[in-house]
Amino acid sequence: GATHRYAIGSAISEDAERRQRHGAEFFVGQMHASRSIVRVWRTLRDAGLYQAAQWLAAAHIFARLRRRLPIKAPLTLLVPSDNVLARLCPSTMTRLLAGSADELISVLRAHVVPGRFALEPGDWLAESSNGTIGTASGRRFATGRQGMARIVRGPICIDDINIYVIDQLLVSLPLCQPAAHPTRSADSDFHWLYPNSSKN
């Protein structure tokens, strides 16, 4: 029978192979990071933390959270309560989402703690240079009888991530006066958080 010959390209160089391997590993890592963010988002919603869930979604969509602040377990998340997040002034929310949302990423870093910590409702977080609770923003906290913020709920566990609800932001942002109904539902949040979107 006829003999067929097929041209085979030249062997790939070690450098090119290394770049391809790193590219593939980066892509797989981004997929895992996206899945982790979605799982945390769903957990926040299921726990009734609608404000926190919406801001996590905003960071994922507008600020490329999976690249700039990967959610990699083990991890501890210090999540301000919905009553606190609902008091963010409209001008502050607009600023957090402006441009590449650098300030929003900075705010998130202040509430993300590498490592899994066992805390309890009633514990206070006090800033301390010797504290064992180190946030991704570089600040350190210790637990005590008084401090900057108090844990009011938790842990809410998902995989190797502990989520605790705190009664204050760990960064300085202007807050408006509490409204008559301070905690918005997830549905009512949609338009104020995504002003250029329309809900189907």
C-alpha positions in Angstrom: 0.0 0.0 0.0 0.9 3.6 -0.2 3.2 5.0 2.4 2.2 8.2 4.0 4.7 10.6 5.5 3.7 13.3 8.0 5.8 16.3 8.8 6.5 16.7 12.5 7.6 20.1 13.8 10.9 20.6 15.4 11.2 19.7 19.1 10.1 22.3 21.5 12.8 24.0 23.4 13.1 23.6 27.2 12.4 27.3 27.7 9.2 27.2 25.5 8.1 24.0 27.3 8.7 25.7 30.7 6.6 28.8 29.6 3.8 26.6 28.4 3.8 24.6 31.6 3.7 27.7 33.7 0.9 29.1 31.6 -1.1 26.0 32.1 -0.5 26.0 35.8 -1.5 29.6 36.0 -4.7 28.9 34.1 -5.6 25.9 36.4 -4.8 28.1 39.4 -7.1 30.8 38.2 -9.9 28.2 37.8 -9.4 26.9 41.3 -9.4 30.5 42.7 -12.6 31.3 40.8 -14.3 28.2 42.2 -13.2 29.1 45.8 -14.5 32.7 45.4 -17.9 31.4 44.2 -18.1 28.9 47.1 -17.4 31.6 49.6 -19.9 33.9 47.9 -22.6 31.2 48.1 -21.7 30.5 51.7 -22.1 34.2 52.6 -25.5 34.4 50.9 -26.7 31.2 52.5 -25.7 32.6 55.9 -27.7 35.8 55.2 -24.7 38.0 54.7 -26.0 39.6 51.6 -24.0 42.8 51.7 -20.7 40.9 52.0 -21.7 38.5 49.2 -22.5 41.5 46.9 -19.1 43.2 47.6 -17.3 39.9 47.1 -19.0 39.6 43.7 -18.1 43.2 42.9 -14.5 42.5 43.7 -14.5 39.3 41.6 -16.2 41.0 38.6 -14.7 44.5 38.6 -11.4 44.2 40.4 -10.1 40.8 39.1 -10.0 39.5 42.7 -8.8 36.0 41.6 -5.6 37.5 40.3 -5.0 40.2 42.8 -6.0 38.5 46.0 -6.4 34.7 45.6 -8.7 33.0 48.0 -6.4 30.1 49.0 -7.1 27.9 52.0 -6.4 27.7 54.9 -7.8 31.1 55.4 -9.8 33.2 57.9 -12.2 35.9 56.7 -13.2 38.7 59.0 -16.5 39.9 57.4 -18.2 43.1 58.6 -21.9 42.6 59.4 -24.6 43.6 57.0 -25.7 46.3 59.3 -22.2 47.9 59.0 -21.8 47.4 55.2 -25.3 48.8 54.6 -24.1 52.1 56.1 -21.5 52.7 53.5 -22.2 56.1 51.9 -23.1 56.1 48.2 -20.1 58.3 47.4 -17.9 55.7 49.2 -19.4 52.8 47.2 -18.8 54.7 43.9 -15.2 55.4 44.9 -14.5 51.7 45.8 -15.7 50.6 42.4 -14.0 53.3 40.4 -11.2 52.6 37.9 -9.5 49.3 38.7 -11.0 49.2 42.2 -7.6 49.4 43.9 -9.2 50.7 47.1 -11.7 47.9 47.2 -8.9 45.4 47.0 -7.1 47.2 49.8 -10.3 47.0 51.9 -10.6 43.3 51.3 -6.9 42.7 52.1 -7.6 44.2 55.5 -10.2 41.5 56.2 -8.4 38.4 54.8 -6.1 36.5 57.2 -3.9 33.7 55.8 -4.2 30.6 58.0 -7.1 29.2 59.9 -7.8 30.7 63.3 -10.2 29.5 66.0 -12.0 32.5 67.4 -15.3 32.9 69.4 -18.2 35.3 69.4 -17.4 38.0 72.0 -13.7 38.0 71.2 -12.3 41.5 70.5 -9.6 42.2 67.9 -7.0 44.6 69.1 -4.2 45.8 66.8 -0.9 44.6 68.2 2.6 44.4 66.7 3.0 41.0 68.4 -0.5 39.7 67.4 -0.7 36.3 65.8 -3.6 37.3 63.5 -1.9 38.9 60.5 -4.1 40.2 57.7 -3.1 40.3 54.0 -2.7 44.1 54.3 0.1 43.6 56.8 -1.7 44.6 60.0 -1.6 42.3 63.1 -4.2 41.7 65.7 -4.5 39.9 69.0 -7.7 38.9 70.8 -8.6 40.5 74.1 -11.3 42.1 76.2 -11.5 45.2 74.1 -10.3 46.4 70.8 -11.1 47.7 67.3 -13.8 45.2 66.4 -15.8 42.4 68.1 -16.6 39.0 66.7 -20.4 38.6 66.7 -20.9 35.4 64.8 -18.9 32.4 63.7 -17.2 30.3 62.7 -19.0 29.7 59.4 -16.8 27.0 57.9 -16.3 26.1 54.3 -13.5 23.7 53.3 -10.4 25.1 55.1 -11.8 28.6 55.5 -13.2 30.0 58.7 -15.6 33.0 58.3 -16.3 35.3 61.3 -18.7 38.2 61.3 -17.4 41.4 63.0 -19.2 44.5 64.2 -16.9 47.1 62.6 -14.8 47.6 59.5 -11.0 47.1 60.0 -10.3 50.1 57.7 -11.4 53.8 58.0 -14.4 54.4 55.7 -17.1 57.0 56.1 -20.5 55.5 57.2 -23.9 57.1 56.9 -26.4 57.1 59.7 -28.3 53.8 60.2 -31.5 53.7 58.1 -34.9 52.6 59.4 -34.3 49.2 57.8 -30.5 48.9 57.7 -30.1 45.4 56.3 -31.0 45.3 52.6 -31.9 42.1 50.9 -29.7 40.6 48.1 -32.3 41.6 45.5 -32.6 45.2 46.6 -28.8 45.5 46.5 -28.5 44.7 42.9 -29.2 48.1 41.4 -27.3 50.2 43.9 -24.2 48.0 43.7 -24.3 47.6 39.9 -25.8 51.0 38.7 -25.1 50.3 35.0 -26.7 46.9 35.0 -30.3 45.9 34.4 -32.0 42.9 36.1 -33.7 40.4 33.9 
